[in-house]
Structure formats: C-alpha cells, structure tokens
Amino acid sequence: MKAILFSCLCMLLITPTNAQQTNKAEKPKYEMKQYWFVMLTKGKDRDKITDTAVINKLQAGHMANMQVMADMGKLMVAGPFGDDGNWRGIFIFDAASKEEVEKLLQTDPAIKAGRLDYEIHPWWTAKGTTFK
C-alpha cells in the first residue's frame, strides 16, 4: 500500500499541471522579421541653409512628417544623435520594400531641402521587439 501511495505521489510531482502546460503553450515563438534601418546624415545643402526661420520651419516639418509616418504604422523608432557628427539620427521602418521606404523619406521636408540625407539598410530583429 505504501508503494502505491508513494508511486501516486511521485506521479503528481512529476506530471505537469494544466497551468504548467498552458504556460508552455503561451511562450511566443521566436521569429525574425525584417525592418529597414535608415541612417540620417548631414545633407549636401545643410551648410547652405543658414536662415534660422527656414531651419525652424524645416525642423517642424520633419517632426510633423515623422508623426504622420508613425501614425501610419510605418515608422517604428526615430531619434537624433547627441553630438554634432555627420550622423544626425536614425529611423527604423516597418515597410514591405526599400522602394516604399524611399517614398516615405521623400515626404520629409528636411530631406527634400537637402538639409538631411540618408542611407537605407535592411535590418533584422526578433518580431515584436520592444525597448523597455
């Protein structure tokens, strides 16, 4: 009788419960996804644009355009660098193609004016990655 009781107790201890099985089933599948990394650089006409009012207008348009692209669900990450180097900032897009990213970038007033330029690179990370 003790042997049967001991066997039953061991089975309970090593058999996963429904909750444990559910937790294993809920683990997200690790899956890579391609995004588009854009390095914003100083544009060829950056130093030619010296009027503060023009610079402020271009910057306001640049910021408003970023909000539009974010609202569309295309711009996932954006931000400037904290120094005054050639690299001015980054964008990370969730887009179907490089051509789609090109079209989105052409809507940016600072890029159109030559104050900013860019390089586009395919970039991979885990699907659903977030910063915390």
C-alpha positions in Angstrom: 0.0 0.0 0.0 2.8 2.4 0.9 4.4 1.6 -2.5 1.2 2.5 -4.4 0.8 5.7 -2.4 4.4 6.6 -3.0 4.0 6.0 -6.7 0.9 8.1 -6.9 2.7 11.0 -5.1 5.6 10.8 -7.4 3.3 10.9 -10.5 1.7 14.0 -9.1 5.0 15.7 -8.5 6.5 15.0 -12.0 3.3 15.3 -14.1 2.8 18.9 -15.3 -0.4 20.5 -14.3 -2.8 22.1 -16.7 -1.4 25.5 -15.7 2.2 24.4 -16.4 1.1 23.1 -19.8 -0.7 26.3 -20.6 2.4 28.4 -19.7 4.5 26.3 -22.1 1.9 26.8 -24.8 1.8 30.6 -24.3 5.5 31.1 -24.9 5.8 33.2 -28.0 7.6 31.6 -31.0 10.9 33.3 -31.6 10.6 34.7 -35.1 12.9 37.1 -37.0 11.4 40.0 -39.0 13.0 42.4 -41.5 12.7 46.1 -40.9 14.5 49.0 -42.6 17.2 50.9 -40.8 17.8 54.4 -42.1 20.8 56.4 -41.1 20.1 60.1 -41.4 23.2 62.1 -42.3 24.0 65.7 -42.9 22.7 66.7 -46.3 24.7 68.2 -49.1 22.9 71.6 -48.7 22.9 71.7 -44.9 25.5 74.4 -44.6 23.9 76.5 -47.4 20.7 76.8 -45.3 21.6 79.4 -42.7 18.3 81.3 -42.1 17.0 80.4 -38.7 13.4 80.8 -39.7 13.9 78.4 -42.6 15.8 75.9 -40.4 13.0 76.0 -37.8 10.3 75.5 -40.5 12.2 72.5 -42.0 12.6 71.0 -38.5 8.9 71.5 -37.7 8.0 69.8 -41.0 10.5 67.0 -40.3 8.9 66.4 -36.8 5.3 66.5 -38.2 6.2 64.1 -41.0 7.7 61.6 -38.5 4.4 61.7 -36.6 2.4 61.0 -39.8 4.7 58.0 -40.6 4.4 56.8 -37.1 0.6 57.1 -37.2 0.6 55.1 -40.4 2.4 52.3 -38.5 5.5 52.6 -40.7 8.0 54.5 -38.5 8.8 52.3 -35.5 11.8 54.1 -34.0 13.2 57.6 -34.6 15.7 59.7 -32.8 18.6 62.1 -33.1 22.2 61.6 -32.1 23.5 63.7 -29.2 26.7 65.0 -30.9 27.3 67.2 -34.0 28.8 64.5 -36.2 27.8 63.6 -39.7 25.2 61.1 -38.4 22.2 63.1 -37.5 19.7 60.4 -36.4 18.0 57.1 -37.2 14.7 55.8 -38.4 13.5 52.2 -38.3 10.7 51.4 -40.7 8.3 48.5 -40.9 7.8 48.5 -44.7 7.4 46.0 -47.4 10.4 47.2 -49.5 13.3 49.6 -49.9 11.2 51.4 -52.5 8.4 52.0 -50.0 11.0 53.4 -47.6 12.4 55.7 -50.3 8.9 57.1 -51.0 8.3 57.7 -47.3 11.6 59.5 -47.0 10.8 61.7 -49.9 7.9 63.2 -47.9 10.4 64.7 -45.4 10.9 68.4 -45.9 14.4 68.4 -44.4 15.4 65.7 -46.9 13.7 67.4 -49.8 15.6 70.6 -48.9 19.0 68.8 -48.7 19.4 69.5 -45.0 19.3 65.8 -44.4 20.4 62.8 -46.5 20.1 59.1 -45.7 21.3 55.6 -46.2 18.8 52.6 -46.2 19.8 49.2 -44.9 17.7 46.0 -44.4 17.8 45.2 -40.7 16.6 42.1 -38.9 15.4 41.6 -35.3 13.0 39.4 -33.4 9.4 40.1 -34.3 7.7 42.1 -31.6 10.9 43.5 -30.1 10.4 46.5 -27.9 12.6 48.8 -25.8 11.9 48.8 -22.0 
